[in-house]
């Protein structure tokens, strides 16, 4: 007598559902990447190097730079005033702010 093959219809259905979900997830991911890349390009940046570019900007910014001493800041103000970049009143006000800061 011939044997009946095992019923795999439940497995086939589950495999089809999982495969469809994976493919849909992949398609959504690709679409979101394309939209984000387009937006980054429109803003004038390279989407491939954006993370590195941002990291370099942050590392080189004043946000992460060690605080300058009061003496250094006062010398900068004196230099700006000597070159005529700021007025005597601006110089006086800025010096007072630096000196009163903790």
Helices and strands as residue ranges (DSSP letters): H 9-42, H 50-60, H 70-82, H 88-100
